[in-house]
């Protein structure tokens, strides 16, 4: 298993930016995939963006062109750069690491609030 610690959340005005970080307790270079998910109050947890070891990235339609997922293998960290934030982006954001297709670990989450 792996320990994941998210950071970088906070309160931001609409149109603003935040960068989330997910620090892993060990090397992420061999992880099958990593991703960011979010859960708004009263809603299910949904995928936001994913990144595979081969460099393939995918985004949910609502964040395409605004969010960018990236990996820093040297520092065992996954990032999510979020630009042009909207109130509907408000949620708890979670980092997930798939060590294999069947084994996954989650972080504890970081709150992102977009409000004027």
C-alpha positions in Angstrom: 0.0 0.0 0.0 0.9 3.7 -0.1 0.1 6.7 2.0 -1.3 9.7 0.1 -1.5 13.2 1.5 -3.3 16.0 -0.4 -2.8 19.7 0.1 -3.4 23.0 -1.7 -7.1 23.3 -1.2 -8.8 26.5 0.1 -11.2 29.3 -0.6 -10.9 31.0 -4.0 -13.1 33.4 -5.9 -14.7 32.4 -9.2 -12.2 32.7 -12.0 -9.3 32.0 -9.6 -6.8 29.2 -9.6 -5.5 26.6 -7.2 -2.9 23.8 -7.4 -3.6 20.6 -5.5 -0.7 18.3 -4.5 -0.8 14.7 -3.6 2.4 13.4 -1.9 3.0 9.7 -1.9 4.9 7.7 0.7 6.8 5.9 -2.0 7.7 6.0 -5.7 4.8 6.6 -8.0 6.6 5.8 -11.2 5.3 2.3 -11.3 1.8 2.9 -10.3 -0.7 1.6 -12.8 -2.6 4.9 -12.7 -3.3 7.9 -10.5 -6.1 10.3 -10.4 -8.1 13.1 -8.8 -11.7 12.7 -7.7 -14.1 15.0 -6.0 -17.2 14.8 -3.9 -19.7 17.6 -3.4 -22.1 17.7 -0.4 -24.9 15.2 -0.9 -23.3 13.8 -4.1 -21.3 10.7 -5.0 -17.5 10.8 -5.5 -16.7 11.3 -9.2 -13.6 11.2 -11.3 -12.0 14.5 -12.3 -8.8 13.5 -14.1 -6.6 10.5 -14.4 -3.0 9.8 -15.5 -1.5 6.5 -16.4 2.1 5.3 -16.3 2.2 5.6 -20.1 1.4 9.3 -19.9 -2.2 9.1 -21.0 -4.5 11.6 -19.3 -8.2 11.9 -19.2 -10.6 14.6 -17.9 -14.2 14.8 -17.2 -15.9 17.1 -19.7 -16.7 19.8 -17.2 -13.0 20.5 -16.4 -11.5 20.1 -19.9 -9.4 23.1 -20.8 -9.4 24.4 -17.2 -7.7 21.6 -15.2 -4.4 19.9 -15.8 -3.2 16.7 -14.1 0.6 16.0 -13.9 3.0 13.7 -12.2 6.4 14.5 -10.7 8.0 11.1 -10.4 11.2 12.4 -8.9 9.3 13.9 -6.0 6.5 11.2 -5.8 3.8 13.8 -6.2 0.7 14.2 -8.3 -0.7 17.6 -9.1 -3.9 19.1 -10.3 -3.7 22.6 -11.6 -7.1 24.2 -11.6 -7.8 27.4 -13.5 -10.9 29.4 -14.2 -12.6 27.9 -11.1 -16.4 27.9 -10.9 -18.7 27.6 -7.9 -19.7 24.2 -9.2 -16.1 23.0 -8.7 -16.6 23.2 -4.9 -16.0 19.8 -3.4 -13.6 17.7 -1.4 -10.9 16.6 -3.8 -9.3 13.2 -3.3 -6.2 11.6 -4.7 -6.3 8.0 -5.7 -3.4 5.7 -6.6 -3.9 2.4 -8.4 -0.9 0.2 -7.6 -2.5 -2.3 -10.0 -5.9 -2.5 -11.7 -7.3 -4.2 -8.5 -5.4 -2.4 -5.7 -6.0 1.2 -4.9 -5.3 3.7 -2.1 -7.0 7.0 -1.3 -5.9 10.2 0.4 -7.9 11.9 3.1 -9.1 14.7 0.8 -8.7 18.5 0.6 -11.5 21.0 0.6 -11.9 23.4 -2.4 -14.5 26.1 -2.1 -15.2 28.5 -4.9 -17.2 31.5 -3.8 -17.3 35.2 -4.0 
